[in-house]
Amino acid sequence: MQVLKNMSLVNRVLAVLYVAAIAVVLGFAPGAKAQSGNVYASSQAQVMSPTMKGVILQVSMKLVQPSGITRTGGAAIGGVLGGLMGNQLSGQGKAFASVLGATIGGFVGERAANAAFSSRAQELVIGLYNPTTGALSSTVTVIQPEPFEAMSPNQQVLISNTNGVFRVIKISMDAQTVSYR
């Protein structure tokens, strides 16, 4: 506590911002959500899931940005570090340099968090079969983040919904076809 009393007002504010930034990043970061075709969360194990049969119509790769909390945490940490660097200057421009350093550091920190925590995903446009007629009856889009099993057009698939998380699963060509009609 004595250390805080010996610090200048600017340094005390920056120290508080630094602690707040760490609290945001560590305290409010969302937990991992298993949502790819190859990874399941514990809440999705041993759960019966409805499935639909479909065919892949189109596949394209997309970029998934990190959450706003992650990017805000990066901006906060970058801002604090930039402000501390600007505060190291001496003279009349110290306050201006601190503010400028915090602003630039916040921008760079947000961009760095965005680059570091972005991931790839495949966007799958799927034609769904009508179980009664066997004809394509509707089209849906499912985004599967990494790690995913690569899909290709005309691939026969099953779409499962496990506790609100949709997955696209390849139908093995080696599997015996079962008819329910």
C-alpha positions as semicolon CSV with decimal commas, in nm:
position;residue;x (nm);y (nm);z (nm)
1;M;0,000;0,000;0,000
2;Q;0,292;0,229;0,071
3;V;0,407;0,183;-0,287
4;L;0,077;0,329;-0,415
5;K;0,109;0,633;-0,188
6;N;0,455;0,708;-0,325
7;M;0,336;0,698;-0,687
8;S;0,221;1,002;-0,879
9;L;-0,149;1,036;-0,958
10;V;-0,096;0,931;-1,320
11;N;0,095;0,620;-1,215
12;R;-0,176;0,528;-0,961
13;V;-0,445;0,559;-1,227
14;L;-0,240;0,351;-1,469
15;A;-0,180;0,083;-1,202
16;V;-0,556;0,063;-1,135
17;L;-0,626;0,037;-1,509
18;Y;-0,367;-0,239;-1,540
19;V;-0,528;-0,442;-1,261
20;A;-0,873;-0,382;-1,413
21;A;-0,754;-0,500;-1,755
22;I;-0,616;-0,820;-1,609
23;A;-0,943;-0,875;-1,419
24;V;-1,143;-0,832;-1,740
25;V;-0,928;-1,074;-1,936
26;L;-0,908;-1,341;-1,665
27;G;-1,239;-1,293;-1,489
28;F;-1,481;-1,249;-1,773
29;A;-1,327;-1,453;-2,052
30;P;-1,585;-1,701;-2,178
31;G;-1,522;-2,072;-2,129
32;A;-1,440;-2,294;-2,419
33;K;-1,741;-2,408;-2,616
34;A;-1,703;-2,731;-2,803
35;Q;-1,880;-2,669;-3,131
36;S;-1,689;-2,845;-3,402
37;G;-1,763;-3,185;-3,546
38;N;-1,464;-3,336;-3,368
39;V;-1,494;-3,191;-3,016
40;Y;-1,780;-3,227;-2,768
41;A;-1,834;-3,051;-2,435
42;S;-1,906;-3,269;-2,131
43;S;-2,269;-3,146;-2,132
44;Q;-2,306;-3,294;-2,482
45;A;-2,184;-3,645;-2,397
46;Q;-2,442;-3,921;-2,356
47;V;-2,718;-3,698;-2,489
48;M;-2,960;-3,816;-2,757
49;S;-2,953;-3,577;-3,051
50;P;-3,198;-3,544;-3,338
51;T;-3,037;-3,570;-3,681
52;M;-3,130;-3,474;-4,036
53;K;-2,986;-3,614;-4,357
54;G;-2,848;-3,374;-4,614
55;V;-2,602;-3,310;-4,891
56;I;-2,330;-3,044;-4,902
57;L;-2,409;-2,789;-5,172
58;Q;-2,127;-2,541;-5,109
59;V;-1,821;-2,506;-4,883
60;S;-1,625;-2,189;-4,815
61;M;-1,363;-2,094;-4,556
62;K;-1,438;-1,806;-4,319
63;L;-1,261;-1,625;-4,035
64;V;-1,418;-1,623;-3,688
65;Q;-1,328;-1,319;-3,479
66;P;-1,270;-1,352;-3,105
67;S;-1,535;-1,229;-2,863
68;G;-1,574;-0,862;-2,779
69;I;-1,449;-0,936;-2,428
70;T;-1,123;-1,077;-2,565
71;R;-1,070;-0,779;-2,797
72;T;-1,159;-0,533;-2,518
73;G;-0,913;-0,705;-2,285
74;G;-0,642;-0,673;-2,549
75;A;-0,724;-0,304;-2,591
76;A;-0,716;-0,249;-2,213
77;I;-0,381;-0,421;-2,168
78;G;-0,236;-0,242;-2,473
79;G;-0,369;0,091;-2,344
80;V;-0,216;0,040;-2,001
81;L;0,119;-0,063;-2,144
82;G;0,117;0,226;-2,393
83;G;0,028;0,470;-2,115
84;L;0,307;0,339;-1,896
85;M;0,555;0,375;-2,180
86;G;0,442;0,731;-2,248
87;N;0,466;0,809;-1,878
88;Q;0,836;0,721;-1,879
89;L;0,914;1,047;-2,058
90;S;1,010;1,350;-1,855
91;G;0,919;1,711;-1,904
92;Q;0,606;1,903;-1,997
93;G;0,484;1,654;-2,261
94;K;0,461;1,365;-2,013
95;A;0,081;1,375;-1,974
96;F;0,028;1,411;-2,349
97;A;0,269;1,124;-2,418
98;S;0,085;0,906;-2,164
99;V;-0,252;0,974;-2,327
100;L;-0,111;0,925;-2,676
101;G;0,066;0,603;-2,569
102;A;-0,254;0,471;-2,409
103;T;-0,457;0,549;-2,721
104;I;-0,210;0,389;-2,961
105;G;-0,149;0,099;-2,722
106;G;-0,523;0,035;-2,692
107;F;-0,563;0,024;-3,070
108;V;-0,259;-0,202;-3,116
109;G;-0,369;-0,426;-2,826
110;E;-0,716;-0,475;-2,977
111;R;-0,571;-0,555;-3,319
112;A;-0,317;-0,796;-3,163
113;A;-0,589;-0,978;-2,967
114;N;-0,800;-0,998;-3,281
115;A;-0,510;-1,146;-3,481
116;A;-0,396;-1,383;-3,208
117;F;-0,736;-1,527;-3,119
118;S;-0,913;-1,539;-3,459
119;S;-0,977;-1,885;-3,597
120;R;-1,083;-2,047;-3,922
121;A;-1,421;-2,205;-3,987
122;Q;-1,592;-2,371;-4,276
123;E;-1,928;-2,241;-4,390
124;L;-2,140;-2,530;-4,514
125;V;-2,452;-2,476;-4,725
126;I;-2,654;-2,795;-4,693
127;G;-2,959;-2,920;-4,876
128;L;-3,185;-3,117;-4,639
129;Y;-3,374;-3,422;-4,753
130;N;-3,744;-3,463;-4,676
131;P;-3,761;-3,792;-4,481
132;T;-4,093;-3,885;-4,645
133;T;-4,020;-3,812;-5,011
134;G;-3,641;-3,834;-5,015
135;A;-3,623;-3,510;-5,217
136;L;-3,433;-3,198;-5,116
137;S;-3,685;-2,982;-4,931
138;S;-3,489;-2,698;-4,765
139;T;-3,145;-2,541;-4,733
140;V;-2,954;-2,449;-4,417
141;T;-2,612;-2,305;-4,340
142;V;-2,388;-2,435;-4,060
143;I;-2,056;-2,276;-3,959
144;Q;-1,811;-2,529;-3,812
145;P;-1,504;-2,381;-3,642
146;E;-1,171;-2,561;-3,621
147;P;-1,105;-2,842;-3,562
148;F;-1,341;-2,960;-3,835
149;E;-1,353;-3,246;-4,077
150;A;-1,311;-3,105;-4,428
151;M;-1,627;-3,134;-4,637
152;S;-1,678;-3,110;-5,012
153;P;-1,978;-3,049;-5,239
154;N;-2,201;-3,354;-5,299
155;Q;-2,084;-3,509;-4,969
156;Q;-2,372;-3,692;-4,794
157;V;-2,396;-3,574;-4,432
158;L;-2,596;-3,590;-4,113
159;I;-2,672;-3,271;-3,920
160;S;-2,701;-3,326;-3,545
161;N;-2,831;-3,088;-3,281
162;T;-2,672;-3,169;-2,946
163;N;-2,792;-2,931;-2,674
164;G;-2,830;-2,648;-2,924
165;V;-2,495;-2,701;-3,098
166;F;-2,523;-2,809;-3,461
167;R;-2,264;-3,034;-3,621
168;V;-2,221;-3,168;-3,970
169;I;-2,102;-3,528;-3,978
170;K;-1,988;-3,714;-4,290
171;I;-2,182;-4,026;-4,377
172;S;-1,931;-4,303;-4,424
173;M;-1,952;-4,449;-4,773
174;D;-1,845;-4,785;-4,625
175;A;-2,145;-4,794;-4,390
176;Q;-2,440;-5,011;-4,482
177;T;-2,743;-4,806;-4,591
178;V;-3,050;-4,859;-4,375
179;S;-3,398;-4,775;-4,501
180;Y;-3,668;-4,669;-4,254
181;R;-3,960;-4,654;-4,499
